């Protein structure tokens, strides 16, 4: 794995890690990097200061799309689903009991609010009745996160929620206004002729998405 200069992007050093290094993340304090392998079921922990490997974390399989770095220099967190052997990739995230499950990273104030106001549920993880306690995002926060992405794939999901009347428009209005998404939200509605903003001088409908 190459170490690049952050300004010139020139290679400064190389770190020998297991074959097929793929996803890399860093600890919140920037002291450690975590590198998983596409071919080996382990994640290596690298010291940023001297580029040496200081630890190895075993994982259920080489598939590793859901790395998270815990605070206070704790080891990288492998998802509970991977530790239980759920490692089959889906179109988005992992396939768990036949469902494609994508994991939410809390990176913005919108993410924090969405998780804080999520609905708590016991989620079964196998046929024996074992379950983990999880949180399900409310439809309005989910739609707002899709708006924030400004990605066609995710905007389609926001469009579907609004068109199918699965969201409370008053709540979505409030969330969009507080998190700087009001313009994106209104323009998406105008382009697609949906929601309460459909009547406001619609843009050209050659695209479904915000320009």
Secondary structure, 3 states (H helix, E strand, C coil): CEEECCCCCCEEEECCCCCCEEEEEECCCCCEEEEEECCCCEEEEEECCCCCEEEEEECCCCCCCCCECCCCCCCCECCHHHHCCCCCECCCCEEECCEEECCCCCCCHHHHHHHHCCEEEEEECCCCCCEEEEEECCHHHHHHHHHHHCCHHHHHHHHHHHHCCCCCHHHHHHHHHHCCCHHHHHHHHHHHCCHHHCCCCCCCCCCCCCC
